[in-house]
Amino acid sequence: MTADAGERARWWERPFEMFQTNLREIDAGLDVDAILDAIQRHGADTWLINTGGILANYPSELPFHTRNPFLRERSSGDLVGDAVRAAHDRGMRLMARMDFSKIALPIADEHPDWCFRSRDGNRQQIEGLASVCPSGDYYQHRTFDILDEILDRYPIDGFFFNWFGYSEVDYHGVRHGVCHCDACQVRFAEAADGLTLPAGPESPDFPRWRAFCRGVLDDLTGRIRDHLAARRPDAPLILGSRSDIVFHEANNKIGRELWPSATAEAVSAAKTVRPDKPVLVNSTVFVDMPYRMAAEDPHHVGQFFAQAIARGANPSTYIMGPVGVINYPGLEAAAELTRFHRDHRAVYDGLRPAATVALVRPDAMTQSGPARDEFLGWYAALQQGHVPFDVLPVERLAEAARLGALSRFRTLILPDLGPLPAEVITALDGIGDTTAFVITGSSALAGDQDQLSRSPGGRVTGRHLGFTETRSTYATDGDTLLPIYGDLFDLDLPAEAAVNWRVLPQASFAPPEKAYGHQVSELAAVAANAAGTAVRVAWTIGRTFREFGTGDLRRLMLELVRGLAGPQPVADSDLPEQVEVIIGTNGSRTVVHLINLSGARRQGFGAPLPISGARLRLPAGTSARSLVSDQDCKIRQDSDSILVELPSFELFEVIVI
């Protein structure tokens, strides 16, 4: 194969559209041509089909790989073989869905060391299957045997691994805790300096366990990727951050508070660090796993797709069973955006994030809920203020610095991240003075010391943690009073630090007749360093905004960012606060996605309110075209910017400058 042919073979590095039929064992007799007809009408060019792991949808000869008994309904006895031939005859791709998380009970009885074990020694069992542990021999070695069998037989175009992790909770929602199989006990002790396994989240060593899990899975992902690349360079792996394609599943969930921007956040977190690496968003058209036959609202499905493509991901539609067996009204919303992505590949091929503000996200594996609340408060404030930003995971910040991915940012927001690892501090201290920091809460505070050289500095002389210790505490600039909620840190600052907001400590909290006595203290609520390149907010202002949501809080947060970031990619707009502005570039073109979140409900999305008569001011440009309404936009050229008159839109609009 020539070098040019090899580059062409890396099909996943160009935009594509996927459709997943998550098949039940009884679906093995499906009509592959009818399914491919439906997928093509939908706008997709790639079919993801159940291939192996829990069940083999082909005549596997491996003794630990269970054949689907319903394959007897096919004259060929081979669903995978029929599907890949039919797809390739049409010029489409077929990817293999693998799930190694469970094995049949007879196999588990033969190989008990492969299985998850609770602290009491029990297995996880459901519907004749037992959960498998990634530390054991099945994941570590037998998965390669199954992959080799498939690669030997079929020209598969790629692989997706489902449920690739440690199953602390089973399908029925029962929490089994940390796996205590022999392999986990030995490997964790080696990785954690002899520690014994924790019982669960309540154990102090649980963060070490989660870090251990991430290390095992990252190592295994890398080995699988290398194995596939050596055997089939044109067959990518969809899995974690070390795979060829980063995967995110967009879904709703019972009992989980709706985060309206969950899809956009996930894609941004991947693209900020590695803008060149493809991301696939697999969007469910059903409401939740326990209710996979019930349809998600089409407006919610539309949000999954609009947010995914706006941040540069490839769209994928996820249904249960063959097309047409279960009625999913959201399929049409998915199809509209899938075809939009297909028809505008020239825009999405090479689309890169271009915000000059980065919001650093706490590590979900090791950091607490309050840190997440601080992050979400900042996310909402920036979104509502139409400040374009990209999400930067803290656990990948040092990697981003090594890759040069931080150079485009004018401002980094570090929201209540706690003490930071040495490699993160080194990366932050190595950023040039053209990038400023907004530091809040506990970020980079280790003991009583500030870890960052650029911070306003000083020592921590007191900590007020939680509602009881911050209730009835305020920040003031001499005019406005803002509530301080969450955590507050008393800072002993150097004389050169600039302090514009100070703390009003707690006073009497009682009946109105006794509620008085607040006095402005010398303690800083907001302080800047002498060079004006870093601001430290001494309290969790993001948590406060998430809890209170007042305009005064948001105004201060936006002023801090805009004061440090300088000229923005979006200079101004009169869009409603429910519209998010996402900025990207593709060559010489600026690409602006407008996502209308006005339909957000408590646990989903309804129809968005139509937006009309809005304008957007951008620093530069000679023309503007809206892709959804398919028309040129009227623009007014000023000396240093252009004012774009936006067409009316509902779910989303894309403006190419």
C-alpha positions in Angstrom: 0.0 0.0 0.0 1.4 3.4 -0.9 1.6 6.2 1.6 -1.2 8.1 -0.2 -3.4 5.0 -0.1 -2.6 4.6 3.6 -3.7 8.1 4.3 -7.0 7.5 2.4 -7.5 4.4 4.4 -7.7 6.4 7.6 -11.3 7.2 6.9 -12.2 8.1 10.5 -10.1 11.2 10.3 -12.7 12.8 7.9 -16.3 13.4 8.9 -18.6 10.4 9.0 -22.1 9.5 10.3 -22.9 6.3 12.1 -26.0 4.3 13.0 -26.1 1.7 15.7 -28.6 -1.1 15.9 -28.1 -2.5 19.4 -29.4 -6.0 18.6 -31.1 -8.5 20.9 -30.2 -12.1 20.4 -33.6 -12.7 18.8 -32.7 -10.2 16.0 -30.1 -12.5 14.5 -32.3 -13.3 11.5 -32.7 -9.6 10.4 -32.8 -8.5 6.7 -29.4 -6.8 6.3 -30.4 -5.1 3.0 -33.5 -3.6 4.6 -31.5 -2.2 7.5 -28.9 -0.7 5.2 -31.7 0.9 3.1 -33.0 2.6 6.3 -29.5 3.7 7.4 -28.8 5.3 4.1 -32.1 7.2 4.1 -31.2 8.3 7.6 -28.0 9.9 6.2 -25.4 7.6 7.7 -22.6 5.8 6.0 -21.4 3.5 8.8 -23.3 0.7 10.5 -22.4 -0.4 14.0 -23.6 -4.0 14.7 -23.3 -6.4 17.6 -20.5 -8.8 16.7 -18.9 -10.5 19.7 -18.2 -10.7 23.4 -21.4 -11.6 25.3 -22.7 -13.3 22.2 -21.0 -14.1 18.9 -23.2 -13.2 15.9 -21.0 -15.3 13.7 -20.0 -19.0 14.0 -17.2 -18.6 16.5 -15.1 -21.6 17.2 -13.5 -20.4 20.4 -14.6 -22.4 23.5 -15.1 -19.3 25.7 -17.1 -17.4 23.1 -20.8 -18.1 23.1 -22.5 -18.4 19.7 -25.9 -16.7 19.4 -28.4 -19.7 19.2 -30.7 -17.6 16.9 -28.1 -17.7 14.1 -29.9 -20.8 13.0 -32.6 -18.5 11.5 -30.1 -17.4 8.8 -29.3 -19.6 5.9 -25.7 -18.6 6.2 -25.6 -19.0 9.9 -23.5 -15.8 9.9 -25.0 -12.4 10.6 -21.7 -10.5 10.6 -20.5 -12.0 7.4 -23.8 -11.2 5.6 -23.8 -7.6 7.0 -20.2 -6.7 6.1 -20.6 -8.0 2.5 -23.9 -6.1 2.0 -22.4 -2.9 3.5 -19.3 -3.0 1.3 -21.4 -3.7 -1.8 -23.0 -0.3 -1.2 -19.7 1.5 -0.4 -20.7 1.7 3.3 -18.7 0.7 6.3 -19.5 -1.9 9.0 -18.1 -1.6 12.5 -18.1 -4.3 15.1 -19.7 -3.7 18.5 -17.9 -5.7 21.1 -18.9 -6.2 24.8 -16.5 -8.1 26.9 -18.1 -7.2 30.2 -19.9 -10.5 30.7 -19.7 -14.2 29.9 -22.1 -17.1 30.1 -22.4 -18.8 33.5 -21.0 -22.1 32.3 -17.8 -20.3 31.1 -17.7 -18.4 34.3 -17.9 -21.7 36.3 -14.9 -23.0 34.3 -12.9 -19.8 34.8 -13.9 -18.2 38.1 -10.7 -16.1 38.1 -12.1 -14.1 35.2 -15.1 -12.8 37.1 -15.9 -9.9 39.3 -15.9 -10.7 43.0 -17.5 -8.6 45.7 -15.9 -8.0 49.1 -17.9 -11.1 50.3 -16.7 -13.2 47.3 -19.9 -13.1 45.4 -20.2 -12.8 41.6 -22.4 -10.3 39.7 -24.9 -12.4 37.8 -27.8 -11.4 35.6 -29.9 -13.3 32.9 -27.5 -16.2 32.8 -24.4 -14.0 32.6 -21.6 -13.1 35.0 -19.6 -9.8 35.0 -16.0 -10.0 34.1 -13.2 -8.0 35.7 -10.7 -6.0 33.5 -7.8 -7.0 35.8 -8.3 -10.7 35.0 -7.2 -13.0 32.2 -10.3 -12.7 30.0 -10.0 -9.0 29.5 -6.2 -9.0 29.5 -5.7 -11.8 27.0 -8.8 -13.7 25.7 -10.2 -10.5 24.2 -7.2 -10.5 21.8 -8.1 -14.1 20.8 -11.7 -13.0 19.9 -10.5 -10.0 18.0 -8.0 -12.1 16.0 -10.8 -14.6 15.1 -12.9 -11.7 13.7 -10.0 -10.1 11.9 -9.0 -13.4 10.3 -12.6 -13.8 8.9 -14.0 -10.4 8.0 -12.8 -7.1 6.5 -14.3 -5.2 9.5 -14.0 -1.4 9.3 -13.4 -0.8 13.0 -14.3 -1.8 16.5 -16.3 -0.3 19.3 -16.1 -1.6 22.9 -19.1 -1.3 25.1 -19.2 -1.3 28.9 -15.4 -1.3 29.1 -14.8 -0.9 32.8 -15.1 -2.0 36.4 -18.7 -2.9 37.2 -19.4 -1.6 40.7 -23.1 -1.3 39.9 -25.1 -3.9 38.0 -27.9 -3.6 35.5 -30.5 -3.6 38.3 -28.8 -0.7 40.0 -27.4 -2.9 42.8 -24.1 -1.6 44.1 -21.6 -4.4 44.5 -18.7 -2.1 45.4 -15.0 -2.5 44.4 -14.0 -5.8 42.8 -12.0 -8.0 45.1 -10.9 -10.7 42.7 -7.4 -12.1 43.2 -6.1 -10.1 40.2 -7.4 -6.8 41.6 -6.0 -7.5 45.1 -2.5 -8.2 43.7 -2.4 -5.5 41.1 -3.9 -2.8 43.4 -1.4 -3.6 46.1 1.5 -3.3 43.6 0.1 0.0 42.2 -0.8 1.6 45.6 2.2 0.8 47.8 0.7 -2.2 49.5 -2.7 -0.8 50.3 -5.6 -3.2 50.5 -8.7 -2.7 48.4 -11.3 -0.2 49.6 -14.9 -1.3 50.1 -16.5 1.6 48.2 -16.8 5.4 47.8 -17.0 5.8 51.6 -13.4 4.5 52.0 -10.5 7.0 52.1 -8.5 5.1 49.6 -11.3 5.0 47.0 -9.7 7.8 44.9 -6.6 5.6 44.7 -8.8 2.8 43.5 -10.4 4.9 40.8 -7.0 6.1 39.6 -5.9 2.4 39.5 -8.9 1.5 37.4 -8.1 4.3 35.0 -4.5 3.1 34.7 -5.5 -0.5 34.0 -8.1 0.6 31.4 -5.8 3.1 29.7 -3.0 0.4 29.4 -5.5 -2.2 28.0 -6.9 0.3 25.6 -3.5 1.2 24.3 -2.6 -2.5 23.9 -5.8 -3.2 22.0 -5.3 -0.2 19.8 -1.7 -1.2 19.0 -2.8 -4.7 18.2 -5.5 -3.6 15.8 -3.2 -1.1 14.2 -0.7 -3.7 13.5 -3.2 -6.2 12.1 -5.6 -3.9 10.4 -4.4 -0.3 10.1 -7.6 0.8 8.4 -9.8 -0.5 11.3 -9.9 2.2 14.1 -10.8 1.6 17.7 -13.6 3.6 19.4 -13.0 3.7 23.2 -11.2 6.0 25.6 -8.8 8.9 25.1 -6.0 6.5 24.0 -8.1 5.1 21.1 -8.4 6.2 17.5 -11.8 7.7 18.1 -13.0 9.2 21.4 -16.4 8.0 22.3 -19.3 9.7 24.2 -22.8 8.4 24.8 -25.4 11.1 24.9 -28.3 10.0 27.1 -30.8 10.9 29.7 -30.9 9.0 33.0 -33.5 8.5 35.8 -32.4 10.1 39.0 -29.7 12.2 37.4 -30.3 15.9 37.3 -30.4 17.1 33.7 -27.3 19.1 32.7 -28.5 20.7 29.5 -25.1 21.1 28.0 -23.7 17.6 28.9 -23.1 16.6 25.3 -21.3 19.9 24.3 -19.1 19.7 27.5 -18.0 16.1 26.8 -17.0 16.9 23.2 -15.2 20.1 24.1 -13.2 18.3 26.8 -11.8 15.9 24.2 -11.3 18.4 21.4 -9.6 21.1 23.5 -6.6 18.8 24.2 -6.5 16.9 20.9 -8.4 18.9 18.2 -7.1 16.5 15.5 -8.6 13.4 17.2 -12.1 12.4 16.0 -14.9 12.2 18.5 -18.0 10.2 18.1 -21.2 11.0 20.0 -23.6 8.1 20.1 -27.0 9.6 20.9 -29.8 7.4 22.3 -33.3 7.9 21.0 -34.8 6.1 24.1 -35.3 7.6 27.5 -32.9 5.5 29.7 -31.4 2.0 29.8 -34.1 0.5 32.0 -36.7 1.9 29.5 -35.0 1.2 26.2 -38.2 0.6 24.4 -39.7 4.0 25.3 -38.9 6.9 23.1 -36.9 10.0 24.1 -38.5 13.4 23.2 -37.5 14.4 19.7 -36.5 17.8 21.0 -34.1 16.2 23.4 -32.6 14.0 20.7 -32.1 17.2 18.6 -30.0 18.7 21.4 -27.8 15.7 21.5 -27.0 16.1 17.8 -26.8 19.9 17.6 -24.4 20.1 20.6 -22.3 17.2 19.2 -21.6 18.7 15.8 -21.3 22.2 17.1 -18.2 21.1 19.1 -16.8 19.1 16.2 -18.0 15.5 16.9 -19.3 13.0 14.4 -23.0 12.1 15.0 -24.2 8.6 15.7 -27.8 7.4 16.2 -28.4 4.6 18.7 -31.6 2.5 18.7 -32.6 -0.9 20.2 -33.2 -3.7 17.7 -33.5 -3.4 13.9 -34.9 -0.3 12.3 -38.7 -0.2 12.3 -39.2 -2.8 15.1 -39.6 -0.2 17.9 -41.3 3.2 17.3 -38.8 6.0 18.0 -40.3 9.4 16.9 -36.9 11.0 17.7 -35.4 9.2 14.7 -36.5 11.9 12.3 -34.9 14.7 14.4 -31.7 12.5 14.4 -31.9 12.0 10.7 -32.3 15.8 10.0 -29.1 16.6 11.8 -27.3 13.6 10.5 -28.1 14.6 6.9 -27.1 18.2 7.8 -23.7 17.0 8.9 -23.3 14.8 5.8 -24.3 17.7 3.5 -21.9 20.1 5.1 -18.8 17.9 5.5 -16.7 20.7 3.9 -17.4 22.8 7.0 -16.9 20.0 9.6 -13.8 18.5 7.9 -11.0 20.3 9.8 -13.3 22.2 12.2 -11.3 23.2 15.3 -12.2 24.9 18.5 -11.2 28.6 18.6 -12.3 30.1 21.9 -9.7 32.2 23.7 -11.1 31.2 27.2 -10.6 27.8 28.7 -12.7 26.5 31.6 -10.7 23.8 33.5 -12.9 20.8 34.5 -12.3 18.9 37.7 -11.3 15.3 37.6 -14.5 13.3 38.0 -12.6 10.2 39.2 -10.9 11.9 42.1 -12.6 15.3 42.9 -15.8 15.9 44.8 -19.2 17.1 43.9 -18.6 20.7 45.1 -15.8 21.1 42.6 -18.2 20.0 39.9 -20.7 22.5 41.1 -18.1 25.3 40.9 -17.3 24.2 37.3 -21.0 24.1 36.3 -21.6 27.5 37.8 -18.8 29.0 35.6 -20.1 27.0 32.6 -23.5 28.5 33.0 -22.3 32.1 33.5 -20.0 32.0 30.5 -22.7 30.4 28.4 -25.4 32.9 29.4 -23.0 35.8 28.8 -22.1 34.6 25.3 -18.4 34.2 26.1 -17.1 31.4 23.9 -15.0 28.9 25.9 -13.6 25.5 25.6 -13.5 22.8 28.3 -10.1 21.6 29.5 -10.0 18.5 31.8 -7.5 19.1 34.7 -6.2 15.6 34.4 -5.1 16.3 30.8 -3.8 19.9 31.4 -0.2 18.8 31.4 -0.7 16.8 28.3 -2.4 19.8 26.6 0.6 21.9 27.5 3.0 19.4 26.0 1.0 19.4 22.8 0.9 23.2 22.6 -2.9 23.2 22.9 -2.8 26.0 25.5 -1.1 28.7 23.4 -4.4 30.0 21.9 -6.0 30.8 25.3 -6.0 34.3 26.7 -7.6 33.2 30.0 -7.7 30.0 32.0 -10.4 29.6 34.6 -9.3 27.3 37.5 -12.5 26.6 39.5 -12.1 25.2 43.0 -9.7 22.4 41.9 -8.0 21.9 45.2 -4.2 21.2 45.5 -2.8 20.5 42.0 -0.3 17.8 41.0 3.3 18.9 40.4 3.0 18.4 36.6 0.0 20.6 36.4 1.7 23.4 38.4 4.7 23.1 36.1 2.5 23.4 33.1 0.6 26.4 34.4 3.8 28.2 35.6 5.2 27.6 32.1 2.4 29.4 30.3 3.4 32.9 29.0 2.1 36.1 30.4 -0.2 36.6 27.5 -2.5 34.0 29.2 -4.1 35.1 32.4 -5.7 33.0 35.2 -9.0 33.3 37.1 -8.5 31.2 40.2 -11.4 30.4 42.6 -11.9 28.6 45.9 -9.3 26.0 46.8 -7.5 25.9 43.4 -3.8 25.5 43.9 -3.9 25.9 47.7 -1.8 23.2 49.3 -1.9 23.5 53.1 -1.5 27.2 53.8 0.6 27.9 50.6 -0.4 29.1 47.1 1.2 26.8 44.6 1.0 29.1 41.6 3.8 31.6 41.0 1.4 33.9 39.1 -1.3 34.0 41.7 -1.7 37.1 43.9 0.2 35.0 46.4 0.1 35.1 50.1 -0.9 32.5 52.7 -4.1 30.9 53.8 -4.8 32.0 57.3 -8.3 30.6 57.7 -10.9 28.3 56.0 -14.6 28.5 56.2 -16.0 25.3 54.7 -19.6 24.7 54.0 -22.9 26.5 54.4 -22.8 26.8 58.2 -19.4 28.6 58.1 -20.3 30.9 55.2 -23.9 31.6 55.8 -24.6 35.3 56.1 -21.2 36.2 54.6 -20.9 38.7 51.8 -18.4 40.2 49.3 -18.6 43.9 48.5 -17.0 46.4 46.3 -18.4 49.2 48.4 -21.6 49.3 46.6 -22.9 45.8 45.7 -23.3 43.0 48.2 -22.8 39.4 46.8 -23.6 36.3 48.8 -20.7 34.0 49.7 -21.8 30.4 49.5 -19.8 27.1 49.8 -16.2 27.7 50.9 -14.3 30.8 51.8 -10.5 31.2 52.3 -8.9 33.9 54.4 -5.8 35.2 52.5 -2.8 37.1 53.8 -1.8 38.9 50.6 1.4 40.8 49.8 1.1 44.6 49.7 1.3 44.8 45.9 -1.9 42.8 45.4 -4.9 44.8 44.1 -8.1 44.2 46.1 -11.4 45.6 44.8 -13.8 43.3 46.6 -13.6 42.6 50.3 -15.3 40.2 52.7 -18.1 41.0 55.1 -17.8 38.2 57.7 -20.7 36.6 59.4 -22.8 38.8 61.7 -26.0 38.1 63.6 -28.3 35.7 61.8 -31.6 35.9 63.7 -35.0 37.5 63.5 -35.0 40.7 61.4 -34.8 42.8 64.6 -31.5 41.3 65.4 -30.0 40.9 61.9 -27.3 43.5 61.7 -23.7 44.2 62.5 -21.8 43.3 59.2 -18.6 45.2 58.9 -16.2 45.3 55.9 -13.0 43.5 56.8 -9.5 43.7 55.4 -9.9 40.2 54.0 -9.9 40.0 50.2 -12.8 38.5 48.4 -11.3 39.2 44.9 -7.6 40.1 44.5 -5.3 40.5 41.4 -1.6 40.2 41.2 0.5 43.4 40.5 0.9 42.5 36.8 -2.8 42.0 36.3 -2.3 38.5 34.9 -4.1 36.6 37.6 -7.1 37.1 39.7 -7.9 35.0 42.8 -11.5 34.8 44.0 -11.3 33.7 47.6 -14.6 31.9 47.6 -16.5 29.4 45.5 -18.3 32.0 43.3 -19.3 29.4 40.7 -21.1 27.3 43.4 -22.7 30.5 44.6 -23.9 31.4 41.1 -25.2 27.8 40.5 -27.1 28.1 43.8 -28.4 31.7 43.5 -28.2 32.5 39.8 -28.3 36.3 40.3 -27.3 38.8 37.6 -24.9 40.5 40.0 -22.9 37.4 40.5 -22.8 36.6 36.8 -21.8 40.2 36.0 -18.8 40.0 38.3 -17.7 36.6 36.8 -18.0 37.9 33.3 -16.2 41.1 34.1 -13.3 39.2 35.6 -13.0 37.0 32.5 -13.4 39.9 29.9 -11.0 42.1 31.8 -8.3 39.5 31.5 -9.1 37.9 28.1 -8.9 41.0 26.0 -10.7 41.0 22.6 -13.0 38.1 22.2 -13.9 36.0 19.1 -17.5 37.2 19.7 -17.3 40.9 20.5 -21.0 41.3 21.3 -24.5 40.0 20.7 -28.1 40.7 21.6 -29.0 37.0 21.7 -31.1 35.7 24.7 -29.1 34.2 27.5 -30.6 30.8 26.6 -28.5 30.7 23.3 -25.0 29.3 23.6 -22.4 30.7 21.2 -19.7 28.2 20.1 -16.8 29.4 18.0 -14.6 27.4 15.7 -12.3 27.8 12.7 -11.8 25.9 9.5 -9.0 27.3 7.5 -9.7 31.0 6.8 -13.3 30.6 7.9 -14.8 31.3 11.3 -17.7 29.0 12.1 -20.2 30.1 14.7 -22.8 27.6 16.1 -25.8 29.0 17.9 -27.5 26.4 20.2 -31.0 27.3 21.5 -31.4 25.8 25.0 -34.7 27.6 25.7 -36.6 24.3 25.6 -34.8 22.9 28.7 -37.0 21.4 31.3 -36.4 19.7 34.6 -35.5 16.4 33.0 -35.4 17.0 29.3 -36.1 19.4 26.5 -39.3 20.6 24.9 -39.7 22.8 21.8 -37.3 25.7 21.8 -38.6 29.2 21.5 -37.9 30.7 18.0 -35.2 33.3 18.0 -35.6 36.2 15.6 -34.1 39.7 15.0 -30.9 39.0 16.8 -27.4 40.3 15.8 -23.9 39.1 16.4 -20.8 41.3 16.4 -17.5 39.6 15.3 -14.0 41.1 15.1 -13.6 40.5 11.4 -15.0 39.1 8.2 -16.1 39.9 4.7 -19.3 37.9 4.3 -21.6 35.6 6.4 -23.8 32.7 5.4 -26.3 30.8 7.5 -26.3 27.1 6.8 -29.5 26.0 8.3 -31.7 28.7 6.7 -29.4 28.5 3.6 -29.0 32.2 2.9 -26.5 35.0 3.0 -26.7 37.2 6.1 -26.8 41.0 6.0 -23.7 42.4 7.5 -22.5 45.9 8.4 -18.8 46.6 8.3 -17.4 48.8 11.0 -13.8 49.9 11.3 -12.8 47.0 13.6 -15.7 44.5 13.4 -18.7 43.3 11.5 -22.3 43.2 12.7 -24.2 40.2 11.4 -28.0 40.2 11.2 -29.0 36.6 12.1 -31.9 34.8 10.5 -34.7 33.4 12.6 -33.9 30.0 14.0 -35.2 27.4 16.4 -33.0 24.5 17.5 -29.7 25.8 16.1 -28.0 27.8 13.4 -24.6 27.8 11.9 -23.0 31.0 10.6 -19.9 30.7 8.4 -17.8 33.9 8.2 
